Every structure is written in C-alpha cells, then in structure tokens.
Amino acid sequence: MKHRKLLTAGIGLLLTVILIALVRLVDAAPIGAQGTSIGLSHLNQFVFDLFGVNMLWYNITDWLGVAAVLTGFVFAVTGLVQLIKRRSLLKVDREILALGGLYIVVIGLYLFFENVIINYRPIIMPDNTSPEASFPSSHTMLVCVIMGSAAMLINRYIRNKPLNRILRAVCYVIIGVTVVGRLIAGVHWFTDILGGILISVTLLSLYEEVISHGK
C-alpha cells in the first residue's frame, strides 16, 4: 500500500489525541505526588503498585538516554561534514536534513508538554520540591525517536550486512530496555510512557515517509 506510513502516522496521532483526552477526562483522582489529579487513575495506580519505584532502573535508562543523544550527535556531525564538503545545504543528504527537522519537532514537543501539563509524575524527584510534568515520558520519546530513526539510517548507510544487523539490533535493544526500564523505574505513570511510544510511532512513521518518498 502506497504511503502506508502516512496511515500509520495518522493512526498514531489519533490514538495520542484519544489518550490525552482519556487522561484528562476519565477516572481522574488525586493519586499523584502532593495530591495531584491523575487521569485513568485505577489503571495507572495498578501499574505503579505493580512495579513501585526503582531508582537503579531510572539511572540505567538515563544512561541509555545519553547514548541516544550521542547517537544523534553523530548524525548531526555527519550533516555538518556534508555541508562543509558540498558547500550547500541543499546538497546535504535528504535523510540527514529530515533528521534535523525530526529532532527539532521532538524538542518542540518537549517544550510544549513542559508548559501544557497533562499529567504530573507519581513521585517527587530527588532535588525537587514540587511535582513535575510527566506526559508524555520525554525520555521514552527521545530514545525511541533517536534510536528508531538511527536504525533506519543504518539500514541505508551501512552496507556490511553483519555490521548492519548488529547496529540495528543495538538500536532496538536500547529502545526496548528504555521503555521497560522506565516503567519499572516508577518515575512515570503507565499512560505517560504509552504516550511517549505513540508520539514516537507517529513521528517515526512520518520520517520514514519523508525519506522514502519526499523531495
């Protein structure tokens, strides 16, 4: 099916909007840190009680986030090198230019949800005295988007098949461990992590569509 990634992106966006509406309007209760109201409270409380708080996994996923940022930096340097050598922004690979746009969108979404708060964290984080924004899990979104797009570019740029498979596997493992680890860490509600995943699916589908068919 032509442009099926656009369909996937549309479904991801629709599910994200529905999730936000549910979190804001359904089964809200003051179960958050300092009595903050949390939507889908029974579901979120159940998952939170199931895993509790595990700061070891919080630290592990933080380091995986650093690995993702470094990966993004590698592609940024790649784009800069192409720009210097080719002396024109228009001659930089479309995949790299689109990747820069993708990163900008992720940063914009992070700033948006920091100011338009959907959910607060279930706990007060160390060195903080008040609840922080928690929806979507920006860490989940960041890692999924950077490593997911990296896997796409590895498939395009790395011709050595064994190395290609290994590097893409590393990307997928980092994504999987981050999602599960963030849930186990207990620093986000389940719906916050789900929101991060849905937004990531939407953005990655759009990105794949752009690099496959866009000009």
SVG drawing of the C-alpha trace seen along z (x, -y; Angstrom):
<svg xmlns="http://www.w3.org/2000/svg" viewBox="-14 -27 49 38">
<polyline fill="none" stroke="black" stroke-width="0.4" points="0.0,0.0 1.5,-3.3 2.1,-5.8 1.1,-3.3 3.5,-5.1 1.2,-8.2 -1.7,-6.0 0.4,-4.6 1.3,-8.2 -2.4,-9.3 -3.4,-6.4 -0.6,-7.1 -1.7,-10.8 -5.4,-9.8 -4.5,-7.4 -2.3,-10.1 -5.2,-12.6 -7.6,-10.0 -5.1,-9.0 -4.7,-12.7 -8.5,-13.1 -8.9,-10.0 -6.1,-11.1 -7.7,-14.5 -11.3,-13.5 -11.7,-9.9 -11.3,-8.4 -9.3,-11.4 -8.3,-11.1 -5.7,-12.8 -3.2,-9.9 -0.2,-11.8 2.6,-13.4 1.2,-16.1 -2.3,-15.1 -2.1,-16.0 -5.0,-14.7 -4.2,-11.9 -6.5,-10.5 -7.2,-6.8 -6.2,-6.6 -7.1,-3.0 -5.1,-1.8 -2.1,-4.0 -2.2,-3.2 -2.4,0.6 0.7,0.5 2.6,-1.8 1.8,0.5 2.9,3.5 6.5,2.1 6.9,-0.5 9.9,-2.8 13.3,-1.6 15.9,-4.3 18.5,-1.9 16.4,-1.4 15.9,-5.2 19.7,-5.6 20.2,-2.9 17.6,-4.4 19.2,-7.8 22.5,-6.5 20.7,-4.9 19.3,-8.4 22.9,-9.7 23.7,-7.0 20.8,-8.1 21.9,-11.8 25.4,-10.8 23.9,-8.9 22.0,-12.0 25.2,-14.0 27.0,-11.6 24.3,-12.2 24.5,-16.0 28.2,-15.9 27.7,-13.8 25.3,-16.5 27.8,-19.3 30.6,-17.5 28.4,-17.0 27.5,-20.7 31.2,-21.8 32.3,-19.4 29.4,-20.1 29.1,-23.8 25.3,-23.8 22.6,-22.9 20.5,-21.6 23.3,-19.1 23.2,-17.5 21.5,-14.1 17.7,-14.4 17.7,-11.8 20.1,-13.9 18.1,-17.1 14.9,-15.4 16.5,-14.0 17.4,-17.5 13.7,-18.5 12.7,-15.5 14.9,-16.4 13.6,-20.0 10.0,-18.6 10.9,-16.4 12.5,-19.4 9.4,-21.5 7.1,-18.8 9.2,-18.5 8.9,-22.3 5.1,-22.2 4.3,-19.5 6.5,-21.1 4.2,-24.1 0.9,-22.4 0.8,-19.8 -1.3,-16.7 0.0,-14.6 2.4,-15.0 5.0,-12.4 3.9,-9.9 6.8,-10.9 8.8,-14.0 12.1,-13.5 15.4,-13.9 16.4,-17.6 12.9,-18.8 10.2,-20.1 7.2,-20.1 5.6,-17.7 7.0,-17.8 5.3,-17.3 5.2,-13.6 3.1,-13.3 4.5,-12.1 7.6,-10.4 10.0,-12.7 12.8,-10.3 10.9,-7.4 10.0,-9.7 13.6,-10.9 15.2,-7.5 12.5,-5.9 12.8,-8.7 16.5,-9.0 17.3,-5.2 14.4,-4.4 15.5,-6.9 19.1,-5.7 18.1,-2.2 16.5,-3.4 19.7,-5.3 21.9,-2.5 19.9,-0.3 20.6,-2.9 24.2,-3.8 25.8,-0.6 26.3,1.9 28.1,4.5 25.3,6.9 26.6,8.3 27.5,4.9 24.2,3.5 22.3,6.2 24.3,5.7 23.9,1.9 20.2,2.1 19.8,4.7 21.6,2.4 19.2,-0.4 16.2,1.8 17.6,3.2 18.2,-0.3 14.6,-1.2 13.2,1.9 15.2,1.6 14.4,-2.1 10.6,-1.5 10.6,1.4 13.1,-0.2 11.3,-3.5 8.1,-1.6 9.9,0.4 11.6,-2.8 8.2,-4.2 9.0,-7.8 6.2,-8.0 2.7,-6.7 1.9,-3.9 -0.1,-6.3 2.8,-8.7 5.1,-6.0 2.3,-4.9 2.0,-8.5 5.7,-8.7 5.5,-5.5 2.5,-6.7 4.1,-10.0 7.3,-8.2 5.4,-5.9 3.7,-8.9 7.0,-10.9 9.0,-7.9 6.3,-6.9 6.3,-10.5 10.1,-10.5 10.1,-7.2 7.5,-8.5 9.6,-11.6 12.9,-9.8 11.1,-7.2 9.0,-9.5 9.6,-13.1 11.5,-15.7"/>
</svg>
